[in-house]
Amino acid sequence: PTNEKIAIGGTNAAVFGSTASWNVAGTLTLTVASGQSIAASTTITLVLVNPAAAGTAQAPSISAAAPQAVTAAAMSTAVRGGTGSWTVASVSESSQTTGADNILTFTI
C-alpha cells in the first residue's frame, strides 16, 4: 500500500491521535490532534518489523509544516526552539536483529 496507518504508543500518543501515516518512500507523517500541542520532551513510540535481510542504516530527520514551518534537521541532538529550530529531536531503536520487532522511540 502507498500509505499505511501505524499505531503510536508512548506517553504522548494522544497528541497525535494515536496513529501516524507511513508511505513506501519511508516518510512518517504525524498530525497533531485537534486541541493538542507539542510540549517540551514529547515522546512517542512506533513498532516496526525489521526487514528479513540486513540493509543500509537510515538517518531520520524531522520537520514541521504548521503553524510554524521548521526546516528538516537530523534527529539526534537538534532542538525545536521558538525561532523555528528543533530543541530536542532524538530517535532510538530497540533491536537491529533482522525480522525482529523494532520499537522506535521519538522524542521531540
BALO-998911 format. One record per atom (N, C-alpha, C): residue in three letters; atom name; x, y, z. Coordinates in steps of 0.02 Angstrom, whole numbers, plus 32768, in hexadecimal, padded with zeros to 4 digits. Example, Ala and Ser with C-alpha at 12.3 -4.5 7.8 and 13.67 -1.06 7.14 Angstrom:
<gukols>
   r  a    x    y    z
 ala  N 8294 7EE4 8186
 ala CA 8267 7F1F 8186
 ala  C 8294 7F5B 8186
 ser  N 8282 7F90 8162
 ser CA 82AC 7FCB 8165
 ser  C 8285 8002 818A
</gukols>
This chain:
<gukols>
   r  a    x    y    z
 pro  N 8029 7FC4 8000
 pro CA 8000 8000 8000
 pro  C 802B 803F 8000
 thr  N 8011 8073 7FE3
 thr CA 8035 80B2 7FE0
 thr  C 803B 80D2 8025
 asn  N 8006 80D3 804B
 asn CA 8007 80ED 808F
 asn  C 7FE8 80BB 80BE
 glu  N 8008 80B1 80F6
 glu CA 7FED 8085 812A
 glu  C 7FE7 80AC 816A
 lys  N 7FB4 809C 8191
 lys CA 7FAD 80BA 81D3
 lys  C 7FD5 808F 8204
 ile  N 7FFB 80B0 822F
 ile CA 8023 808E 8261
 ile  C 800D 80A8 82A5
 ala  N 8003 8079 82D3
 ala CA 7FF0 808D 8317
 ala  C 802A 80AF 8339
 ile  N 801B 80E5 835D
 ile CA 804C 8109 8384
 ile  C 8041 80F7 83CD
 gly  N 8078 80EA 83F0
 gly CA 8075 80DC 8437
 gly  C 809D 8110 845C
 gly  N 80A9 8103 849B
 gly CA 80D2 8130 84C4
 gly  C 80AA 8163 84E9
 thr  N 80CC 8187 8513
 thr CA 80AE 81B7 8540
 thr  C 8082 81EB 851D
 asn  N 8096 8203 84E3
 asn CA 8072 823A 84C2
 asn  C 804E 8225 8483
 ala  N 803A 81E6 847D
 ala CA 8018 81CE 8441
 ala  C 7FD9 81F6 8430
 ala  N 7FB4 820B 8462
 ala CA 7F75 822F 8457
 ala  C 7F80 8272 8434
 val  N 7FBC 828F 843B
 val CA 7FCB 82CF 841A
 val  C 7FC2 82C8 83CE
 phe  N 7FCF 828B 83B4
 phe CA 7FCB 827F 836C
 phe  C 7F8E 8254 835A
 gly  N 7F5E 824D 8387
 gly CA 7F23 8226 8378
 gly  C 7F30 81DB 8375
 ser  N 7F69 81C5 838E
 ser CA 7F7B 817F 8395
 ser  C 7F89 8159 8354
 thr  N 7F8A 817B 831A
 thr CA 7F9F 815A 82DC
 thr  C 7FCA 818A 82B2
 ala  N 7FF3 816C 8288
 ala CA 801D 8191 825A
 ala  C 8015 8171 8215
 ser  N 8029 8195 81E2
 ser CA 8026 817B 819D
 ser  C 806E 816E 8186
 trp  N 8079 8133 8169
 trp CA 80BB 811F 8151
 trp  C 80B5 8110 8107
 asn  N 80DF 812D 80DC
 asn CA 80DA 811E 8095
 asn  C 8116 80F5 807D
 val  N 8112 80DA 8041
 val CA 8146 80AD 8028
 val  C 8189 80D0 801E
 ala  N 818A 8112 801A
 ala CA 81C9 8136 8014
 ala  C 81ED 813B 8057
 gly  N 81CB 8126 808E
 gly CA 81E9 8128 80D0
 gly  C 81D9 8167 80F8
 thr  N 81A7 818C 80E3
 thr CA 8194 81C9 8106
 thr  C 815E 81B9 813A
 leu  N 816A 81CB 8177
 leu CA 813A 81C4 81AD
 leu  C 811A 8209 81B8
 thr  N 80D8 820D 81B3
 thr CA 80B5 824C 81BC
 thr  C 808C 8249 81FC
 leu  N 8099 8277 8229
 leu CA 8073 827D 8267
 leu  C 804A 82BD 8262
 thr  N 800B 82BA 8276
 thr CA 7FE0 82F5 8276
 thr  C 7FCA 8302 82BE
 val  N 7FD7 833E 82D6
 val CA 7FC2 8350 831A
 val  C 7F76 8351 831C
 ala  N 7F5B 832D 834D
 ala CA 7F12 8327 8354
 ala  C 7EF4 836A 836A
 ser  N 7EB4 8372 8359
 ser CA 7E90 83AF 836A
 ser  C 7E93 83BA 83B6
 gly  N 7EA2 83F8 83CA
 gly CA 7EA5 8409 8410
 gly  C 7EE6 83F6 8433
 gln  N 7F15 83D8 840E
 gln CA 7F55 83C3 842B
 gln  C 7F8D 83F1 8413
 ser  N 7FC5 83EE 8435
 ser CA 8001 8412 841F
 ser  C 803E 83EA 8435
 ile  N 8076 83F8 8414
 ile CA 80B4 83D6 8425
 ile  C 80D7 83FD 845C
 ala  N 80E3 83DB 8493
 ala CA 8106 83FA 84CB
 ala  C 814E 83E2 84CC
 ala  N 8176 83FE 84F8
 ala CA 81BB 83E8 84FF
 ala  C 81BC 839E 8511
 ser  N 81EA 837A 84F3
 ser CA 81F4 8333 84FF
 ser  C 81B6 8308 84F0
 thr  N 8196 8315 84B8
 thr CA 815F 82EB 84A2
 thr  C 817D 82AA 8489
 thr  N 8166 8271 84A4
 thr CA 8182 8230 8493
 thr  C 814D 8200 847A
 ile  N 815B 81E0 8441
 ile CA 812F 81AD 8425
 ile  C 8159 8171 8410
 thr  N 8137 8138 8407
 thr CA 8158 80FC 83EF
 thr  C 8131 80DF 83B4
 leu  N 8154 80BD 8388
 leu CA 8137 8098 8350
 leu  C 8157 8053 834F
 val  N 8130 8021 833D
 val CA 814D 7FDE 8336
 val  C 814D 7FCC 82EC
 leu  N 8188 7FBF 82D1
 leu CA 8191 7FA9 828C
 leu  C 81B3 7F65 828E
 val  N 81AC 7F3E 8259
 val CA 81CF 7EFF 8254
 val  C 820C 7F0A 8227
 asn  N 8246 7EF9 8240
 asn CA 8283 7F00 8219
 asn  C 827F 7ED3 81DC
 pro  N 829F 7EE6 81A4
 pro CA 829E 7EBC 8169
 pro  C 82C3 7E7A 8176
 ala  N 82B4 7E48 814C
 ala CA 82D2 7E06 8155
 ala  C 831D 7E06 8147
 ala  N 8334 7E34 811F
 ala CA 837C 7E39 810F
 ala  C 8396 7E7C 8128
 ala  N 83D5 7E7C 813D
 ala CA 83F4 7EBA 8154
 ala  C 83F7 7EEB 811A
 gly  N 83F1 7F2B 8129
 gly CA 83F4 7F5F 80F6
 gly  C 841E 7F99 810E
 thr  N 841C 7FCE 80E8
 thr CA 8442 800A 80F8
 thr  C 841D 8030 812F
 ala  N 8441 8047 8160
 ala CA 8424 806F 8196
 ala  C 8408 80B0 8179
 gln  N 83D0 80C6 8194
 gln CA 83B0 8103 817E
 gln  C 83BA 813A 81B2
 ala  N 83C1 8177 819B
 ala CA 83C8 81B1 81C8
 ala  C 8388 81D9 81C7
 pro  N 835C 81D0 81F8
 pro CA 831D 81F5 81F8
 pro  C 8326 8240 8203
 ser  N 82F7 8266 81E9
 ser CA 82F7 82AE 81F6
 ser  C 82B0 82C1 820A
 ile  N 82A9 82FD 8223
 ile CA 8268 8315 823B
 ile  C 825D 835C 8221
 ser  N 821E 836B 8210
 ser CA 820C 83AE 81FB
 ser  C 81C4 83BB 820F
 ala  N 81AE 83F9 8209
 ala CA 8169 840B 8219
 ala  C 814F 843B 81E5
 ala  N 810D 843A 81DA
 ala CA 80EE 8464 81A8
 ala  C 80C5 849D 81C6
 ala  N 80A2 8491 81FC
 ala CA 8077 84C5 8217
 ala  C 806E 84BB 8261
 pro  N 805F 84EC 8287
 pro CA 8051 8530 8271
 pro  C 8090 8557 825F
 gln  N 80CA 853C 8272
 gln CA 8109 855D 8261
 gln  C 8135 852A 823D
 ala  N 814A 853A 8200
 ala CA 8175 850D 81DA
 ala  C 81B8 8506 81FC
 val  N 81CF 84C8 8201
 val CA 8211 84BA 821D
 val  C 8236 8490 81EA
 thr  N 8270 84A8 81D5
 thr CA 8299 8486 81A3
 thr  C 82AE 8441 81BC
 ala  N 82B2 8411 818F
 ala CA 82C7 83CD 81A2
 ala  C 830C 83CF 81C2
 ala  N 8313 83A6 81F7
 ala CA 8352 83A0 821B
 ala  C 835D 8357 822B
 ala  N 839C 8342 822C
 ala CA 83AC 82FE 823F
 ala  C 8395 82F1 8286
 met  N 837B 82B6 8293
 met CA 8365 82A5 82D7
 met  C 83A1 828B 82FD
 ser  N 83B2 82AC 8333
 ser CA 83E6 8297 8361
 ser  C 83E5 82C7 839C
 thr  N 8403 8301 8392
 thr CA 8404 8331 83C9
 thr  C 83EB 8376 83B4
 ala  N 83CB 837A 8379
 ala CA 83B0 83BB 8365
 ala  C 8374 83CC 8391
 val  N 8360 840B 8390
 val CA 832A 841F 83BD
 val  C 82F8 844F 839D
 arg  N 82BA 844D 83B2
 arg CA 8287 847A 8396
 arg  C 827A 84B2 83C7
 gly  N 8297 84EB 83BB
 gly CA 828D 8526 83E5
 gly  C 8258 8553 83C6
 gly  N 824D 858C 83E4
 gly CA 821B 85BA 83CC
 gly  C 822C 85DD 838C
 thr  N 8267 85D3 8372
 thr CA 827B 85F7 8336
 thr  C 827C 85CA 82F8
 gly  N 8259 8593 82FA
 gly CA 8256 8568 82BF
 gly  C 828E 8536 82BA
 ser  N 82AB 8523 82F2
 ser CA 82DD 84EE 82F2
 ser  C 82CA 84BA 8327
 trp  N 82E5 847E 8321
 trp CA 82D3 8448 8350
 trp  C 82FF 844C 838E
 thr  N 82E0 8449 83CA
 thr CA 8306 8449 8408
 thr  C 831B 8403 841C
 val  N 82EF 83D3 8415
 val CA 82FF 838C 8422
 val  C 82DF 8364 83EB
 ala  N 8305 833A 83CA
 ala CA 82EA 830F 8397
 ala  C 8314 82D0 8396
 ser  N 82FC 829C 83B8
 ser CA 8324 825F 83BB
 ser  C 82FA 8223 83A8
 val  N 831B 81EF 8390
 val CA 82FB 81B1 837F
 val  C 8328 8179 8396
 ser  N 830A 8144 83B1
 ser CA 8330 8109 83C5
 ser  C 8309 80CC 83B0
 glu  N 832B 8092 83AC
 glu CA 830A 8054 8399
 glu  C 8319 801F 83CC
 ser  N 82ED 7FEC 83CE
 ser CA 82F5 7FB7 83FF
 ser  C 831A 7F7A 83E4
 ser  N 831C 7F72 83A2
 ser CA 833B 7F36 8385
 ser  C 8356 7F43 8340
 gln  N 838F 7F24 8331
 gln CA 83AB 7F26 82ED
 gln  C 83AA 7EE0 82CF
 thr  N 8388 7EB1 82EF
 thr CA 8385 7E6C 82D8
 thr  C 8355 7E66 829D
 thr  N 836B 7E47 8266
 thr CA 8340 7E3F 822C
 thr  C 8302 7E18 823E
 gly  N 82C8 7E2F 8224
 gly CA 8288 7E0E 822F
 gly  C 8269 7E19 8273
 ala  N 828A 7E3D 829F
 ala CA 8271 7E48 82E3
 ala  C 8247 7E88 82E7
 asp  N 8219 7E8A 8318
 asp CA 81F6 7EC8 8326
 asp  C 8229 7EFB 833D
 asn  N 8222 7F39 8328
 asn CA 8250 7F6F 8339
 asn  C 8227 7FAA 8351
 ile  N 822B 7FBB 8390
 ile CA 8207 7FF3 83AC
 ile  C 8230 8032 83A2
 leu  N 8217 8060 837A
 leu CA 8238 80A0 836F
 leu  C 821B 80D2 83A1
 thr  N 8245 80F5 83C5
 thr CA 8230 8127 83F5
 thr  C 8247 816B 83DE
 phe  N 8217 8198 83D3
 phe CA 8226 81DC 83BC
 phe  C 8218 820D 83F5
 thr  N 8246 823A 8401
 thr CA 823C 826F 8432
 thr  C 8247 82B2 840F
 ile  N 8214 82DD 8413
 ile CA 821A 8320 83F3
 ile  C 8209 8355 8426
</gukols>
